[in-house]
Amino acid sequence: TNTFGLIQRSMFVATVTGTAGWEAVNLGKPALVFGKAWYERLPGVFKYKPDIDLDKVISFNSDRVLLENKYRELLSLS
């Protein structure tokens, strides 16, 4: 199955820490992560908590410019 096709048709992506979460954020979809992902501080990435508000995850609006700026900040730390 083409993961990009699945992501594009999804409301959000849930993953432990996988690449699918990173791909989702890049495609403008929110990602719910259950583990410690290297990209977890980027906009559109939500850390799982028992009381997480899934409506907040689903209603997230992606901002490409903000994502790119935050990604550059993250890269500068490495």
N, C-alpha and C positions, 0 to 999 in steps of 0.2 A: 504494500500500500504506500502511496506517495504521502509522506508526512506533511509536506507543504500544502497539499490539497486538504488534508484533514484539519490542519491548523486554520486555513483560510475559511473553512466552513464551521469552525468551532466558536463558542462564546468565549472560552478561555482554555488554557492548557494547564493541566496538573501534572507535576513530575516530582520525583525525589530531588534530583539535582541536575537532570539531564539536559542534553543539547536541545531537546524539544522546547524547553522553556525559553532558552536563548533565541531560538528560531521564532517562537511566538512573539516575543517582544519586538524583534526586528520586523515582523510582519504586522505590527500594530495591535496585537492581541495581548491581553494580560496573561501572566503566568503565575500559578500558585505553586510554590515550592515547599516541599516537606523537609528537605535537608538543608545543608549549607552549600548553596550554589555560589560560584565565583561572581555571578552577575546579580546577586540578590538585592543589591542596593540601587539598582537601576529603576527608573520610573516604569511602572507597569508590572513589577514583580512584587508579589504578596507572599509573605512568610505565613505558613500554616500556623494557626493557633486554634485551640478548641472552640473559641467563641468568634471565629472569623465571620465577617459579614459578606456572604457570597454575592449579595446584591451590589456591594461596593466593588467587588472584583469585576463582576459582569458589566457594570456601568462605567468602568474606567475608560477615559478617552485618551488615546495616545497622542503625544506631541513629539514628532520626529526630531525637531531641532533640540528640544530639551533632552531627549534620549541620546542624541549624538554628543551633546555637550557633557552629559554625565558619563558617557562611555569614555570620552577623552580624559576626563578627570580620573576615572578609574584606571585607565592605562598609564597615566602619569605616575600613579602610585606603585606601579610594578617595575 
